[in-house]
Amino acid sequence: MTLIRKIYRVFRLSEWWEYKIVPVLAIAYATCIQLDISIFSNISWILFLLVSIIVGAIYVSTINDITDMEDDLRCGKENRMAKIQPKYRFIAPLVCLLAGCFFAYQMSVDLISLILYILPWIVYSLYSFKPFRLKERGFWGVLADALGAHVFISLLIVSSLSFKNNALIDWTWFTLVGGWSLTFGIRGILWHQFHDRENDLESGTRTFATARKPDEIKRIEFVLLFLELPLFIGMSFKIQPMLILPILLLYFLFVLLRHKCLGYKPVIIINPKNSPLQILMIDFYLVFFPLGLLVFSGFNHGNFWILLGHLFLFNSKLRKVILDSYHILVSNKRYFMSSP
């Protein structure tokens, strides 16, 4: 267990395990439903893609720590790679690169998927390493992160599952997924950069967020959300609108009750000061959406064990939703007990 905890800390799994992986899995589940194929019959290939993506995520987390080391030390921010001897620091990313070559070879019969798998490795290398260091090149860094962490991976899922099932790519679905993942990805990296803004200013790291005041972003955060939501609703109509839209309404009711009863302020990008917050749509993408798809698939194909497997691997956000729901019920106990 001690070794697992060390691996968990070194590779920063807590920072990306659910946030990066679950939306990709949700796209896999949704693509299976959209193609009218069984998630169960494709689970081995979905797991193969998942492992290939995790290897890439570990590569990204390690090279980010290595290339951010000097900046982190200047502002007193913990950097896990600083604790590792210099001669050992590149072992993990090199092993990941070798593993990535293996996964790329396995995808080589599908040219579109192969390109989509390789692109995040290239983009994140350009994002982190000098002389390119896109992280410090304003909006190019924002775009690179959104493309590498969300767009290319989501489109890989769509293209690869289509190819594996001898189905033509549905280009409308492909475009909707790409547009949604781009807007969601941009919103995610902007939140992260503004969350780290003070550290970056102290260390002298030039990012899109350090060049702008938070008030400037408040003018465009609604634009991003209003682009993201219609794209997702368009995806819903390509899957099962009678399934997704009620779950979406249930989520917004949860957001409202969480705000009214627990004081969690809904946030698009910029965090409020000294106030608990909930980033809009995050819990939906990490909990409501994937679980709704798996329940739907379970009723249609009778494979509820996939739901159990998903919950075993990804459950921290669900536990938080359940806990907050309990607190909401407790805070309104008198109301519910007095209702006829």
C-alpha positions in Angstrom: 0.0 0.0 0.0 2.9 2.4 0.8 4.3 1.9 -2.8 0.8 2.5 -4.3 0.5 5.8 -2.3 4.0 6.9 -3.5 3.1 6.2 -7.1 -0.2 8.0 -6.5 1.6 11.1 -5.2 4.6 11.1 -7.7 2.3 10.8 -10.8 -0.2 13.3 -9.3 -3.1 10.9 -9.9 -5.4 12.8 -7.5 -5.2 15.8 -9.8 -6.3 14.1 -13.0 -7.5 10.5 -12.4 -11.2 11.3 -12.3 -11.2 14.8 -13.9 -9.4 13.7 -17.1 -10.4 10.0 -17.4 -14.1 9.9 -16.6 -15.2 12.4 -19.3 -13.3 10.3 -21.8 -15.0 7.1 -20.6 -18.3 8.9 -20.8 -17.6 9.6 -24.5 -16.8 5.9 -24.9 -20.1 4.9 -23.3 -22.0 7.5 -25.3 -20.4 6.5 -28.6 -21.4 2.9 -28.1 -25.0 4.0 -27.5 -24.8 6.3 -30.5 -23.5 3.5 -32.7 -26.2 1.2 -31.2 -23.5 -1.3 -30.0 -23.0 -2.9 -26.7 -20.6 -1.4 -24.2 -20.1 -4.9 -22.8 -18.9 -6.3 -26.2 -16.5 -3.4 -26.5 -15.2 -3.2 -22.9 -11.9 -4.9 -23.7 -11.1 -2.3 -26.4 -12.3 0.6 -24.2 -10.0 -0.7 -21.4 -7.1 -0.9 -23.9 -7.7 2.7 -24.9 -8.1 3.7 -21.3 -4.7 2.3 -20.4 -3.1 3.9 -23.4 -4.5 7.3 -22.3 -3.4 6.8 -18.7 0.2 6.1 -19.9 0.0 9.4 -21.8 -1.4 11.2 -18.7 1.5 9.9 -16.6 3.9 11.2 -19.2 2.3 14.6 -19.1 2.3 14.9 -15.3 5.9 13.9 -15.0 7.3 16.2 -17.7 5.2 19.0 -16.4 6.8 18.6 -12.9 10.2 18.3 -14.4 9.9 21.4 -16.6 8.1 23.4 -13.8 10.7 22.5 -11.1 12.6 25.8 -11.1 9.4 27.9 -11.1 7.8 25.8 -8.4 10.9 26.1 -6.1 10.9 29.9 -6.6 7.4 30.3 -5.2 7.7 27.5 -2.6 5.3 25.2 -4.3 5.7 21.5 -3.8 7.2 19.6 -6.8 7.4 15.9 -6.5 10.1 15.5 -9.1 12.4 17.7 -7.1 12.6 14.8 -4.5 13.9 12.4 -7.2 17.6 12.3 -8.1 18.3 14.0 -11.5 19.6 10.8 -13.1 16.3 9.1 -12.4 13.8 11.8 -13.3 13.4 10.9 -16.9 13.0 7.2 -16.4 9.2 7.4 -16.0 8.5 9.6 -19.1 10.9 7.5 -21.2 9.1 4.3 -20.1 5.8 6.0 -20.9 7.1 6.9 -24.4 8.1 3.3 -25.0 4.7 2.1 -23.9 3.1 4.8 -26.0 4.9 3.4 -29.1 3.4 0.0 -28.3 -0.1 1.4 -28.1 0.5 3.4 -31.3 1.6 0.2 -33.1 -1.6 -1.6 -32.0 -3.6 1.3 -33.5 -1.5 1.6 -36.7 -4.1 -0.2 -38.9 -6.5 2.8 -38.2 -4.7 5.9 -39.5 -7.2 8.4 -38.0 -7.0 6.9 -34.6 -3.2 6.6 -34.8 -2.8 10.3 -35.6 -5.3 11.3 -32.8 -3.3 9.2 -30.3 0.1 10.6 -31.3 -1.0 14.3 -31.4 -1.5 14.7 -27.6 2.1 13.5 -27.0 3.4 16.0 -29.5 1.2 18.9 -28.2 2.1 18.3 -24.5 5.8 18.1 -25.3 5.6 21.4 -27.1 3.5 22.7 -24.1 6.2 21.8 -21.6 9.7 21.8 -23.1 11.8 24.8 -24.2 12.3 26.4 -26.6 8.6 26.0 -27.5 7.2 26.1 -23.9 3.6 26.8 -25.1 2.5 27.0 -21.5 4.1 30.5 -21.3 2.8 31.7 -24.7 -0.6 33.0 -23.7 -3.6 31.6 -25.5 -1.4 29.1 -27.4 -0.8 27.3 -24.0 -4.6 27.3 -23.2 -5.4 25.9 -26.7 -2.6 23.3 -26.4 -3.8 22.0 -23.1 -7.5 21.8 -24.2 -6.5 20.0 -27.4 -4.1 17.6 -25.7 -6.1 16.8 -22.6 -9.6 16.7 -24.1 -10.2 17.2 -27.9 -7.7 14.7 -29.4 -8.4 12.0 -26.8 -12.2 12.3 -27.1 -12.0 12.1 -30.9 -9.7 9.1 -30.6 -12.4 7.3 -28.7 -15.0 8.1 -31.4 -12.8 7.1 -34.3 -11.4 4.0 -32.7 -14.7 2.6 -31.5 -16.2 3.2 -35.0 -13.3 1.5 -36.7 -13.3 -1.4 -34.3 -17.0 -2.0 -35.0 -16.6 -1.6 -38.8 -18.8 1.5 -38.7 -18.3 4.7 -40.6 -17.5 7.7 -38.4 -20.6 9.8 -37.8 -19.1 13.2 -38.7 -21.9 15.1 -37.0 -21.2 13.2 -33.8 -17.4 13.6 -34.3 -17.8 17.4 -34.7 -20.1 17.8 -31.7 -17.8 15.8 -29.5 -14.8 17.9 -30.8 -16.5 21.2 -30.2 -17.8 20.3 -26.8 -14.5 18.9 -25.6 -12.7 22.1 -26.9 -15.0 24.5 -25.0 -14.9 22.3 -21.9 -11.2 21.9 -22.1 -10.6 25.7 -22.5 -12.8 26.3 -19.5 -10.9 23.7 -17.5 -7.4 25.0 -18.2 -8.5 28.6 -17.6 -9.9 27.6 -14.2 -6.6 25.9 -13.4 -4.4 28.8 -14.5 -6.4 31.4 -12.6 -6.5 29.0 -9.6 -2.6 29.0 -9.8 -2.3 32.6 -10.8 -0.7 33.9 -7.5 1.9 31.1 -7.6 2.7 31.8 -11.2 3.0 35.5 -10.6 5.4 34.9 -7.7 7.5 32.5 -9.7 7.5 34.6 -12.8 5.8 32.0 -14.9 4.0 33.8 -17.8 0.7 32.2 -18.6 -2.5 33.4 -20.2 -3.9 34.1 -16.6 -0.9 36.1 -15.3 -1.2 38.5 -18.3 -4.9 39.3 -17.4 -6.9 40.2 -14.4 -9.7 37.8 -13.4 -12.3 40.5 -14.1 -11.3 40.4 -17.8 -12.2 36.7 -18.0 -15.6 37.2 -16.4 -16.6 38.9 -19.7 -16.0 35.8 -21.7 -16.7 32.9 -19.3 -20.4 33.1 -20.0 -19.6 32.9 -23.7 -17.7 29.7 -23.2 -20.4 28.1 -21.2 -23.1 29.1 -23.7 -21.1 27.5 -26.5 -20.4 24.4 -24.4 -24.0 23.7 -23.3 -25.6 23.8 -26.8 -22.9 21.5 -28.1 -23.5 19.0 -25.3 -27.3 19.2 -25.9 -26.6 18.5 -29.6 -24.7 15.4 -28.4 -27.6 14.4 -26.3 -29.9 14.4 -29.2 -27.5 12.1 -31.1 -27.5 9.7 -28.1 -30.8 9.5 -26.2 -32.4 12.9 -25.4 -35.1 11.3 -23.3 -32.3 9.9 -21.1 -29.8 12.8 -21.0 -32.1 15.8 -20.7 -33.9 14.6 -17.6 -30.5 13.8 -16.0 -29.3 17.3 -16.9 -32.4 18.9 -15.3 -31.8 16.7 -12.2 -28.2 18.0 -12.1 -29.3 21.7 -12.3 -31.8 21.1 -9.4 -28.9 19.6 -7.4 -26.8 22.7 -8.2 -29.6 25.0 -7.1 -30.2 23.1 -3.8 -26.5 22.9 -3.1 -26.3 26.7 -3.5 -29.4 27.5 -1.5 -28.8 25.0 1.3 -25.1 24.6 1.6 -23.8 28.0 0.1 -21.8 26.5 -2.8 -21.5 29.3 -5.3 -21.8 28.1 -9.0 -18.6 29.0 -10.8 -17.8 29.0 -14.5 -14.1 29.8 -14.4 -13.2 32.4 -11.7 -13.3 31.3 -8.1 -15.1 33.4 -5.5 -13.0 34.5 -2.5 -13.6 32.9 0.8 -16.6 30.9 -0.4 -17.3 27.2 -1.1 -17.8 26.7 -4.8 -19.0 24.2 -7.4 -17.7 24.4 -11.0 -20.7 24.2 -13.3 -21.1 20.9 -15.2 -18.1 19.2 -13.6 -20.3 16.9 -11.4 -22.5 16.3 -14.3 -19.7 15.2 -16.6 -18.0 13.1 -13.8 -21.1 11.6 -12.1 -24.6 12.1 -13.6 -23.7 11.7 -17.3 -21.5 8.5 -17.2 -23.6 6.8 -14.6 -26.8 7.6 -16.5 -25.3 6.1 -19.6 -24.2 2.9 -17.8 -27.6 2.4 -16.1 -29.3 2.9 -19.5 -26.9 0.4 -21.1 -27.4 -2.0 -18.2 -31.2 -2.1 -18.7 -30.8 -2.6 -22.4 -28.0 -5.2 -22.4 -28.1 -6.6 -18.8 -24.4 -5.9 -18.0 -24.6 -4.0 -14.7 -21.2 -5.3 -13.7 -19.6 -2.6 -15.9 -21.4 0.0 -13.7 -19.9 -1.7 -10.6 -16.4 -1.7 -12.2 -16.7 2.0 -13.1 -17.8 2.9 -9.5 -14.9 0.8 -8.1 -12.4 2.9 -10.1 -14.1 6.3 -10.0 -16.1 7.1 -6.9 -14.7 10.2 -5.1 -17.0 12.7 -6.8 -20.0 10.4 -6.4 -19.3 10.2 -2.7 -19.1 14.0 -2.5 -22.5 14.3 -4.4 -24.1 11.7 -2.0 -22.7 13.5 1.0 -23.9 16.9 -0.1 -27.3 15.4 -1.0 -27.5 14.1 2.6 -26.6 17.5 4.0 -29.3 19.1 1.8 -31.9 16.7 3.1 -30.8 17.3 6.7 -30.9 21.0 6.3 -34.5 20.8 4.9 -35.6 18.0 7.3 -38.4 20.1 8.8 -39.7 21.1 5.4 -39.8 17.5 4.1 -41.4 16.2 7.3 -44.1 18.8 7.3 -45.0 18.4 3.6 -48.3 16.5 3.0 
